[in-house]
Amino acid sequence: MSVIQSDIINVSINNTLGRTVNTSLTTLLSVVALFVFGGEVLRDFSLALLIGIITGTYSSIYIASPILIDWENFFEKKK
């Protein structure tokens, strides 16, 4: 992958980082409220949502971009 494409990915992450964090925090707040005040019935479901929000946010920011860069480098070497 060329340096230009890596720079585009970096700029894209920086541009969407604020929106991603804001969205994750607001949904996390409501799911934490469900976890704390929802009672026994909603506790397991809200725990699954909490884990999903945390791992999804982490994956979107720190895992998806390096995988994309490695993927492109792999196929460029294959050519």
C-alpha positions in Angstrom: 0.0 0.0 0.0 1.3 3.4 -0.9 2.0 6.0 1.7 -0.8 8.1 0.3 -3.4 5.4 1.0 -2.0 4.9 4.5 -2.3 8.7 5.1 -5.9 8.7 3.8 -6.8 5.9 6.3 -5.1 7.9 9.1 -6.9 11.1 8.2 -10.2 9.1 8.0 -9.8 7.6 11.4 -8.9 11.0 12.9 -12.0 12.6 11.3 -14.4 9.9 12.5 -12.9 9.4 15.9 -14.9 12.1 17.6 -18.2 10.8 16.3 -17.3 7.3 17.1 -16.4 8.1 20.7 -19.5 10.2 21.2 -21.8 7.6 19.8 -20.2 4.8 21.8 -20.3 6.8 25.0 -24.0 7.8 24.7 -25.1 4.2 23.9 -22.8 2.9 26.7 -24.5 5.3 29.1 -27.9 4.0 28.3 -26.8 0.3 28.4 -25.1 0.9 31.8 -28.4 2.3 33.0 -30.2 -0.9 31.8 -27.5 -3.0 33.4 -27.8 -1.2 36.8 -31.5 -0.5 36.9 -33.0 -3.1 34.6 -33.2 -5.9 37.0 -32.3 -9.5 36.7 -34.1 -10.0 33.4 -32.1 -7.4 31.5 -28.8 -7.9 33.2 -27.4 -10.6 30.8 -28.7 -8.9 27.7 -27.2 -5.5 28.8 -23.9 -7.2 29.6 -23.7 -8.6 26.1 -24.5 -5.1 24.7 -21.8 -3.6 26.9 -19.2 -6.1 25.7 -20.3 -5.5 22.1 -20.1 -1.7 22.3 -16.6 -1.9 23.8 -15.2 -4.4 21.4 -16.9 -2.9 18.4 -15.5 0.5 19.1 -12.0 -0.8 19.8 -12.1 -2.9 16.6 -13.3 0.0 14.4 -10.5 2.2 15.6 -7.5 0.0 16.3 -8.0 -3.3 14.4 -9.8 -2.7 11.1 -7.3 -0.2 9.7 -4.1 -2.2 10.2 -5.9 -5.3 8.7 -6.8 -3.2 5.7 -3.3 -2.0 5.2 -1.9 -5.6 5.6 -4.5 -6.9 3.2 -3.5 -4.4 0.5 0.2 -5.0 1.1 -0.4 -8.7 0.7 -2.2 -8.4 -2.6 0.3 -5.8 -4.0 3.2 -8.3 -3.3 1.2 -11.0 -5.0 1.0 -9.0 -8.2 
